[in-house]
Amino acid sequence: MYAVVRYNDYRKEHDFEIIATTTDVEYAKKIAFNKIKENMPACKNDDELYKIETDIETEYFQPINKEIISYRIIKVKKCKNKLKKIYHYTTKYAVVEFAVGNSENLEEIDTSLICDDYGDIIDDDE
């Protein structure tokens, strides 16, 4: 099974969104590509362009699941016969693979272990 996710690969901000799930990896790649394409800004300068990068090294956010492909927006500048990267966005759209199955023997939820009504240890009301 595959999930299309959006996450922020930045050391000071962490957010994560599951956009879609599917059994078709090619369909998942198309969803991820189209989502990032929707977020590409328009360039105001003819020498600079926004492109989509796929050869990405994750710096801060490390998915546990196998990442099939990830996309991120980069800004490049035209220099002679080459494009030079100016900077990249930290938001990535990726396709990750995950196993589906419920072969584990799961126990019922023991509500006696759940505690949401408590005070801080600093409270004087002991």
N, C-alpha and C positions, 0 to 999 in steps of 0.2 A: 504494500500500500504506500502511497505517496501523499505528502502534504505540501501545499504551497504556503510558505510563511514569509512574513515581513519582520525584520528585526533590525535593531540599531547596533552597529558594531563600533561603539564609542565607549571609552573608559568611564565617562561620567554619567552616561544615560543608558538605561537598559529598558527596552520595551520589546514586546513580542506579540505577533498576531498570526493566528492560523486563518488563512484566507479560504482555502479549499482542500478537500481530500478526494483522491481518485485512485483507481487501480491502473490507470493509463499514464505512464511516465511522460510520453510525448505531449499529451493533453496538459499535464501539470506544467511542463516547460513553457507551453504556449500561454497559460494563465499567468505565470510569473513574468514572462517577457512583456505581455500586454499591460500588466499592472505597473511595471516600472516605466514603460513607455508613456503611460498616462501622466506620470509625474515629471517627465522631462521638461525643463523650462525652455523657453525660446531664447535664442541668442540675439543680442543686439549688435554685436560686432561681427563683421564678416571674417575676421581672422581667427575667431574663437568659435568652437562648436561644442555641443553636448553630445556625448556618445554613451554607449552602454558597454561596460567592461565585464568580462566573464572570468578572466584569469586573475582571481582575487585570492589574496592570502588573508585569512581571518586574523584580526589582531587581538580582539578582546572577548568577543562573544563566541564561545566554542560549543556548537551543537553536539550533543551526544550521538544523535542519529547520523547516519551517513548522508552527507550532502551530495546530491547528484549534480547540481549546477546552482550557481548563484549569479545574480546580476546586480550591478550598482552603476549609478550615473557618475560619469567623469566629465570634466571640462578639459578640452584640449585646445592647443593653439597651433595654427598652421605655421610651420617654419621650413622654408625651402621645399624640399620634397618629402618632408616628414610631418607627423603630428607629434607634439610634445604635450605630455600631461601636465596640467596646471594644478589641479586638485581633484579630489573625489568626495562624493557624498558618503556619509556613514550608514545610510539606510540601505539595506540589501533585501532583495526578493530572492528566495531560494526554494528549491525543490529538495525535500528530505525524504528519505525512505524509512519506513517504520514497519515493524511486524504487527500483525493483527492476530489476536487469538485470545481465547478465554479458557485455556486448558488448565489453569491453576485452580486448586480447590480453595475457594475464598470463603471465609467465615462471614456471618452476618455482622452488620455494624453494631458494635457494643456501645450504646448511648451513655452508659455509665462512665465511659472513659473520656467523654467529651465535656469540656469545661470552658464556657465562654463568659461566665459571670464571675468576675474576680476583680479585686482591687490591686493597686500597686503595693509592693513590699514596703514602700515608704509611708503608706497610710498609717495613721495613729489609731485607727479603729480596729484593734486586734481582738 
